[in-house]
Amino acid sequence: MPRALSHTQLFLPLISICLLASSSIGQQPRSAQLPAPPPMRFVTRADRSQLNATKESKARVRLTMDLAAEQLSRMEGLTAEKKFDEASEALGNYLGLIEDVKAFLGGLVQDKNATRDLYRHLDISLRAQIPRLAVLRRATPSDYAIHIKAAEEFIRDTRSEALEAFYGHTVLRPGANVEKKADATKNSPEENKRP
C-alpha cells in the first residue's frame, strides 16, 4: 500500500516552482527608458550680445545664420562622438537662433525690397541646412532622433514662411487659378463652333 504523502512533501515542489517563476520575472528586461526630453530653445548670452551689437539688418541676419550653421556643425561633431545630450543642447541653441531671426524679420517693414532680400537669404540658408539635419537624424538613436525630425519640420515651415514673405501678395493660390480657367473655357467662342 502506498504511503501517504505529508503536507510538506506536497507543498515543497509547489513552493519551489513559485520561487523559480518569481526569480525569472526579475531577470526580464526592464521597460524602455523615457525618451530624451526635447531640447530647450535658447540663444546664448555671447550670441545675444553679438546679435544686439549688430545694427544693420542684413548683417544681423547673416550673423544669425552663421551662428546657426556653427551650431549645426557642432551637432554633427558631437553626434559623431556619440555625445547625444550635448548634441541635443546644440540643437536647442540652433532652433533658438532660427526663432530669433524669424522674430527679427517679422518686426521689419514687410513691403520693402530689402526685407524681401533678407527673407530670400534666410530661405537659401535654410535650404542648405535641411539635408544636414536629415543626415544627423539617421545617425542618432531614436530617443533623440524624434527631436531632430521635429526640428526638420520646423525648418521646413520656417522656409515656407520665408518664401511666402519673399513673394508677398503676388502668388496666386491654386484654387483661384483653376476657377478663372474654368470660367474662361465656358465663355470661349471656339467651343461654340465645334459640331
Buried (B, 14 or more C-beta within 10 A) or exposed (E): EEEEEEEEEEEEEEEEEEEEEEEEEEEEEEEEEEEBEBBEBBBEEEBBEBBEEBEEBEEBBBBBBEBBBBBBEBBBEBBEEEBBEBBBBBBBBBBBBBBBBBEBBEEBEEEEEEBBBBBBBBBEBBBEBBEBBEEBBEBBEEBBBBBBBBBBEBBBEBBEBBBEBBEEEEEEEEEEEEEEEEEEEEEEEEEEEEE
